[in-house]
Amino acid sequence: MYQSNVFSVARAWRALRADLQQQRRAVLVGAGAVAAVILIVSVFSPEPAGDEFHATFFPLALVAGGLLFTSTLFAELPDKPRAHAYLTLPISMLERCAVRLLLSTVGYAAVALAGYFLATLLGAGIGQLIRGWSQPVFAPSVDVWRTVLAYLVTSSLFLFGAVYFRRWNALKVILSLAALFLGLALIAAGVAWLVFFEFTVYFGPLLASAPGVVEAIELGGKIFFWGVMGPLFWFLTWLRLSETEV
């Protein structure tokens, strides 16, 4: 087995081609199903929705589909024969992680953008022929690219979940996030009660009384999400994969 911290572009490229060949059918079936749903909704919508149509359905196609796809990217690991075959390939753990990271981020985003555009283009043509009007053809906007960037970051959680959990990866990641947010909310409520109880026990007046704290929390959240979360969970994914035994 190659060392975990060795990276070769040539080996990674060969591994990427092998992964694409292996998962081509599953990707095409999944992308085709999503495109078919978008096409049907586009053609049979009761009335034109304008840009609101894409504001609703593109994030669903990108984020929901992408996170489910990402959660399946290490499906070999729970199965011992498949895991042995995968982990003994002549590539390093870093290359394995980089290939699956590329598939879950740039790869899926590119397929989603192209597939969604083609589905709406075909839907617009059919709609014009049948009813004389159609939903607008998809054209990426600033909000679309912001959604893509948010997906690239969020998918890091599900990529880590794909390595860390062995079954029901996506569901376990969602439940873990829900438990984390619930715990943070309870901690925040406890601290707020201890510190500000003499003023109020309601969060509205509490937040109004401490605007600087709220702004600091918002800024910290943005810095963590956009600058820390992605690289952190990509590193944890590689670390967890490096610890996986054949």
C-alpha positions in Angstrom: 0.0 0.0 0.0 1.3 3.5 -0.9 2.0 6.0 1.9 -0.9 8.1 3.0 0.8 11.4 2.3 2.1 10.7 -1.2 0.3 12.3 -4.1 0.9 11.7 -7.8 -1.2 13.5 -10.4 -0.8 10.6 -12.8 -2.0 8.0 -10.3 -4.9 10.2 -9.1 -6.0 10.7 -12.7 -6.0 7.0 -13.4 -8.0 6.4 -10.2 -10.5 9.1 -11.2 -11.0 7.5 -14.6 -11.5 4.1 -13.0 -14.0 5.6 -10.5 -15.9 7.3 -13.3 -16.0 4.0 -15.2 -17.2 2.1 -12.2 -19.9 4.6 -11.1 -21.0 5.8 -14.5 -24.2 3.8 -14.6 -25.2 4.8 -11.1 -24.5 8.5 -11.8 -26.3 8.5 -15.1 -29.4 6.8 -13.6 -29.4 9.2 -10.7 -28.9 12.3 -12.9 -31.5 11.0 -15.4 -34.1 10.5 -12.6 -33.5 14.1 -11.2 -33.6 15.5 -14.7 -36.8 13.7 -15.5 -38.5 15.1 -12.4 -37.3 18.6 -13.3 -38.6 18.2 -16.8 -42.0 16.9 -15.7 -42.4 19.8 -13.2 -41.3 22.3 -15.7 -43.7 21.1 -18.4 -46.7 20.6 -16.2 -46.4 23.6 -13.9 -49.8 25.3 -13.6 -48.4 28.8 -14.3 -45.1 30.5 -15.2 -43.1 31.1 -12.0 -40.2 33.0 -13.6 -36.9 32.9 -11.7 -38.6 31.7 -8.6 -38.9 28.3 -10.3 -35.1 27.9 -10.5 -34.7 29.4 -7.1 -36.7 26.5 -5.7 -35.8 23.5 -7.8 -32.1 24.0 -8.6 -31.0 24.0 -4.9 -33.0 20.8 -4.5 -31.4 19.1 -7.5 -27.9 20.3 -6.5 -27.9 20.1 -2.7 -30.3 17.2 -2.0 -29.0 15.1 -4.9 -25.4 15.9 -4.3 -25.4 15.2 -0.6 -27.0 11.8 -1.2 -24.5 11.0 -3.9 -21.6 12.1 -1.7 -22.8 9.9 1.2 -22.4 6.8 -1.1 -18.9 7.5 -2.3 -17.2 5.1 0.1 -19.8 2.4 -0.2 -16.9 -0.2 -0.5 -15.8 0.2 3.1 -18.5 -1.7 4.9 -18.1 -4.7 2.6 -14.9 -6.6 3.4 -14.1 -8.1 0.0 -14.8 -4.7 -1.8 -13.0 -2.8 0.9 -9.9 -5.1 0.6 -9.9 -4.6 -3.2 -10.3 -0.8 -2.9 -7.8 -0.3 -0.1 -5.1 -2.4 -1.8 -5.2 -0.5 -5.1 -1.7 1.0 -5.9 -2.6 4.5 -4.9 -2.1 6.4 -1.7 -4.9 7.3 0.8 -4.4 11.0 -0.1 -5.0 10.1 -3.8 -8.1 8.1 -2.8 -9.5 11.0 -0.8 -8.7 13.5 -3.5 -10.5 11.5 -6.2 -13.7 11.1 -4.1 -13.5 14.7 -3.1 -13.3 15.8 -6.7 -16.3 13.6 -7.6 -18.4 15.0 -4.8 -17.7 18.6 -5.4 -16.6 19.8 -8.8 -17.7 16.6 -10.6 -21.3 16.5 -9.2 -21.7 20.3 -9.4 -20.8 20.3 -13.1 -23.1 17.4 -13.9 -25.9 19.1 -11.9 -25.5 22.4 -13.7 -25.4 20.8 -17.2 -28.2 18.3 -16.5 -30.5 21.0 -15.0 -29.9 23.3 -17.9 -30.7 20.6 -20.5 -33.8 19.5 -18.6 -35.2 23.1 -18.4 -34.2 23.7 -22.1 -36.2 20.6 -23.2 -39.0 21.5 -20.8 -39.2 25.0 -22.2 -39.4 23.6 -25.8 -42.1 21.1 -24.9 -44.1 23.7 -22.9 -44.1 26.1 -25.8 -45.3 23.4 -28.1 -48.1 22.2 -25.8 -49.3 25.4 -24.1 -47.7 28.3 -25.7 -45.7 29.2 -22.6 -43.0 27.7 -20.5 -40.8 28.1 -17.5 -37.6 30.1 -18.3 -34.5 28.2 -19.4 -32.0 28.0 -16.6 -29.3 30.6 -16.6 -26.8 30.7 -13.7 -26.9 33.9 -11.7 -25.0 35.2 -8.7 -27.4 33.3 -6.3 -26.9 30.1 -8.3 -23.1 30.3 -7.9 -23.5 31.1 -4.2 -25.7 28.0 -3.9 -22.9 26.0 -5.6 -20.3 27.3 -3.3 -22.5 26.5 -0.3 -22.9 23.0 -1.6 -19.2 22.5 -2.0 -18.7 23.4 1.6 -21.6 21.4 3.0 -20.7 18.3 1.0 -17.5 18.0 3.1 -19.7 16.9 6.1 -21.3 14.1 4.1 -18.0 13.0 2.6 -16.6 12.6 6.1 -19.8 10.8 7.1 -19.4 8.5 4.2 -16.0 7.4 5.7 -16.9 7.5 9.3 -20.3 5.7 9.3 -20.8 2.3 7.8 -24.6 2.3 7.2 -27.3 5.0 6.6 -24.5 7.6 6.2 -26.7 10.6 5.2 -29.3 10.0 7.8 -26.7 9.7 10.6 -25.0 12.9 9.5 -28.3 14.7 9.6 -29.2 13.3 13.0 -25.7 14.2 14.3 -26.1 17.8 13.0 -29.6 18.0 14.6 -28.1 16.7 17.9 -25.3 19.2 17.7 -27.5 22.2 17.0 -29.9 21.1 19.8 -27.0 20.9 22.2 -25.7 24.3 21.2 -29.1 25.8 21.6 -29.5 24.3 25.1 -26.1 25.6 26.1 -26.8 29.1 24.7 -30.2 29.1 26.5 -28.5 28.1 29.8 -25.8 30.8 29.5 -28.4 33.4 28.5 -30.5 32.5 31.5 -27.6 32.6 33.9 -26.2 35.9 32.6 -29.3 37.9 31.6 -32.1 36.5 33.7 -32.5 39.7 35.6 -33.4 41.4 32.4 -35.4 38.9 30.4 -35.8 35.3 29.6 -36.9 36.0 26.0 -34.3 35.8 23.2 -35.7 38.8 21.3 -35.0 41.5 23.9 -31.8 39.5 24.9 -30.3 39.8 21.4 -31.4 43.4 21.2 -29.6 44.2 24.4 -26.3 42.7 23.1 -26.0 43.6 19.3 -22.2 43.4 19.5 -22.3 39.8 20.7 -24.8 38.9 17.9 -22.6 40.5 15.2 -19.6 38.6 16.6 -21.4 35.3 16.5 -22.6 35.9 13.0 -19.1 36.9 11.8 -17.6 33.8 13.5 -20.2 31.6 11.9 -19.5 33.0 8.4 -15.7 32.6 8.9 -16.2 29.0 10.1 -18.6 28.0 7.3 -16.8 29.6 4.4 -13.2 29.4 5.5 -12.8 26.5 8.0 -15.5 23.9 7.7 -14.6 22.6 4.2 -10.9 22.1 4.7 -11.4 20.8 8.2 -13.8 18.0 7.2 -11.7 17.2 4.1 -8.7 16.7 6.4 -10.8 14.6 8.8 -12.0 12.5 5.9 -8.4 11.8 4.8 -7.4 11.1 8.4 -10.2 8.7 8.9 -9.5 7.0 5.6 -5.9 6.7 6.5 -6.8 4.9 9.7 -9.0 2.3 7.9 -7.5 -1.1 8.0 -7.6 -3.6 5.1 
